[in-house]
């Protein structure tokens, strides 16, 4: 995954042992008590009975044994995008789909990306030491020569020397604190730790402050020895573990950097790299382990850092400069290389032009058992289940597309190019369902508010391993009685579908305590998953059932269960908070959004009225009304786009949600207003985008109105 699920990473070592013990009890494939009867949102009573029949058949197919076998096979060889190992992985995926009676298609796109040819990091003062740039090989790891050394994808090459300055997480506020303490990074090499923000923000900020190189390490306080036992004795990151990852500026755009907004098919027009938004403002950057970072930090001089900056190594951290010098020599080769998406389309029986798309990326920085073969294997298990249903004469009402994407790790390449190529067809896409890390005990979800109920309802239908109850019950127990659903930000394959084309999206996943410790590391392998992530492989099977049910309900509903009443209410709250933030940060309200608040409330009333009409149509079985209602429901998310794009990043179009401009992963609500007013301090542009947002809210209201 482009970003890490960290909810479970804060659990203690004792919690790890507890979860692994409870996970030993398998979950039955049969539906939980209470499931199998009662209404389903968006279905008539008769169709709900039909739907549950096929949900039971689907749920009986995914198995722990199949999950284990798939991972043992697919993770046996590294799967870095565009490499021979990746191509071999694609062939295996295709073979499995065909064995299920499905007809997979391989779609080839061409992406501009980097491959490391030389990675050299030396400590040159106070002593000379060549630092390791790759983990130790473990006896069970095959094809280890194909695992690349530590690499920050899309980093420019460079041969730089300089003093080291420690900058904590490399956030804008961290560089501001350095300046406040009289520490300049001009001409220095900045050492930052992973976490808090997307890794691509760190070199951007360092470059803006005059640094000439960046080293990024994983601190043991965040995902290593300070958390508990380390790989191979435990799930946490070992001292030699390196977190690879792209630094492409995905908060500005996604996909192939040279074709922003159009598909990177053979012969496509390409912008020069110097004009590619995703490559903007970068300097030579490479990841290292905390074992390699330790001597650099230990020798560093300067003032002691505040306690919030102190990591998990056993000495006081200091700002620098002084004491530590480094030589960083990177040769990264950039080429346009082929990558391969695998898709299967099951045509709908009633509305074949409408599609529900389920996707997970198959590429990985190394072996990728967790990230993201767990997602890919679940797509395959769902494919096997749908193949079984098809043999029994079943057909979905709407078309179902199953996809495994390539190139996600470099910058969401495969999914974005697919979406850009099929932009016209996506106007009829009902929803996009994403899986990115889906094989652990702790469930997590993000979604458009319109799909919240779909996530919650599906969770009530699936037994959760080791608990004796449903996922819904376990989810509440893990979160103090709540079922939290995040809003979609950045970092995975939902971005193009949702934030550029307005396809309602959900991202469903699960992770186990310590999952952060294997993130983008050579240790993310079958050994780690089978001992620490999901030893029984039952969580994989449970996630297949969950996502299979959620996908089938979207494909078969009489009236698509997209709920806009809570969406409108949330939007009104965001606008109210935006007004309060202006008073707090600027001292007065410079951009008046009172009419937008009023329009959001009008949208909410229209959504309530539409839901009442939908409920009546479902009670009466009014099939003529279903299509009219579905046309309105499917259009509404798209009404929230602006064709102008967001200020400074026109690839993004969604006016309610986008990746944070200074975080990359975290969700920014009302991104155009916030970027223009609080980041760019441009009141005129903010007012222009307020007008666009108001027009969109009016359009959403009109769409839902009879």
C-alpha positions, 0 to 999 in steps of 0.5 A: 500500500502507498500508505500504512494502516497504523491503527493496530500499530499502537497495540502493545506486545502483550496485545500481539500475543492475545490476538495471535492466540484468539486468531487460532480459532477459525471462523465458520463460513456459515452466516452469523446468527440473525443473518439470512433473514430480514431486509437489506437496504436497497432491496425489495423483500423478495429480492433480499431473499434471493440476494441472501441465498447467493451471499450464503453460497459466496461465503462458503467458497473463500477458505483459509487453506486457499488463502495460504496456498495463494500467498505461498505461491504469489509471494515466492518471488519479489513483485516490484512493478515492471520487473520479471517477478511482477510479470510472473506474478501477473501470469499466475493471477491470470492462470488462477482467474481462468481456472475459476471459469473467468476471462481475465484480460491483461491491460498494458500501460507505460509508466515513467519510473526509477530503478536504483542502480547505485545506492551508497551511504557513508558516514564520513565524520566523526568516523568513516563507516559504510552503512548497509542499504539492504536487509540481511537475507533470511534462509527462507527468502528466495530470489533475494537478489531480485529484492532491490536495496532501499529506494525512494521511488522517483528520487533524483540521482545525486552525489552529495556530501554534507553535515547532518541535521535531524528534522524529526518527521520532516513536516512543515512544523518541524522545519519551522521549529528548527528555524526557531531554534536557529538551526539551518538546513541550507546545504545540509543532508537532512535525517528524518524519521518515517511517519506522521505525513506521507514520505514525499512531503519530507524531501519537498520540505527539506528542498524548500529549506535549502537541503541538498539530500535526505535520509529517511529512517524508521525509528524503533519508537514508531515501528521497531524494537521499542514496540516489542519483539522484532522480525524474525522473532516478532512482527516489529521492524528489525534494526536492519529493516528498511521502508522503501517507498515512493516520494512522487508528489501524489498530493498533486496528481497520481498515475504515470508522471508524464501523462497527467490526466490521460492514459499512458498507452503506447504512443501517448503524448508525454510531458517532459519530467521537468514539467511533471507535477509529481516530480516537482521539488525533489532532491536525492533521497533514500531510506535507511534502517534504524540500525544504520541511522543509529551512529549518525544520530549518536554522533550528532552535536547541537542542542537537545531536541524536545521530548516530542522529537525523541525517538527510541534509540538509547541516547539523547537526540540532538538537532545538529549540525556538527559531529556527523557528516554523510556522503550520499551517492545515488544513481537512479535510472529513469525509464518508461517501462511497461506495467500490467493490470489484470481485469475480469468483467462479469456482464450484468443481466439487467444493467450491463452498462453499470459497473461495480469495480473491486480492485487491489494492487498486486505489485510490491516493493519486495515480496509483499505478503501483506502489502498487497498480496493480501488484497490481491488474494482476496480478489482472487478468492472472490473471483473463485466464489463468483465463478462458482455462482456463475456455474449455478446460473447466477448473474449479477444485475450490474456488471462486476469488474475484478481488478489487480492493479500494477504500479501502485507503489510508485504512484497509483499507476495502474489504477489511475491509467485504467481510470483515465482510459475509461473515463467515459465508462466511469460515468456509469460506475456505481462504486469502486471497492478497494482492498490494500492490506486485508489480512489481519485481526483489526478491521479498518475502513474509509469511504465516502459518507454515502457508503457508510451504511453499506460498510456497516451492514456488510460487517454484520453478515460476517463471522470474525475469527477468534471472537465467536461473533460478527465483524460488526461486534468485533469492530465495535469492541476494538473501538469503544463501542463505535464503528469508525469510518475514515474519509477517503484521503490519499495513498491507494488505488481509490484516488482516481476513481473517487477524487478525479471521476467522482465514483463513490468509493470504499477502502476495506482492510485489516491489519494485525498488531505489528503490521507497521513493522513490515511495511515496505520491508523485505520482511513483508513475506510469507514467513511474517504473515504465517507467523504474525499477521494471520497465522490461521489465514482465517482473517483473509477468508473473512475479508473475502466474505465481507468484500464479496458481500459488499460488492454483490449488494452494490451490484444487485440492489434494486435501488443503490444504497448510497445515502446522501442525507448524512453526507449533506449533514457532514458537509454542512459541519465542515463548512461551519468548522471552516468559518470557525477556523477563519476566525481563529487563524485569521481573526475574521471571516474573509470567505463567507460560506453561509449560503453554502451551509444553507445549500448543504441543508437544502441538499440534506432535505432533498436526500431525505425526500428521495430516500422516502421515495425510494422506500416507497418504491421498494415497498411497492416493487415499482421497477419503473421508479428504480431506474429514475432513482438510481440515475439520480443517486449515481449522479450526485457524487459526481456533482461535487466535482469541479472541472477546474480542478483544485487550486494548484493541483487541477488533477484533483477535482473533488471539492469535499475530500482530497489528500492534504497538501502538506500531509499527502495521506490524511484527508483534507475536507473542503480542499479547495477552500482550505488550500486557497485560503490557509495555504496560499493565502489567496482570498480571491481564489478562495472566493472563486472556489466558494462559488464553484462549491455553491454551484455544486451543492445546488446541482446535487440538490437539483439532482435529488429533487423530483 
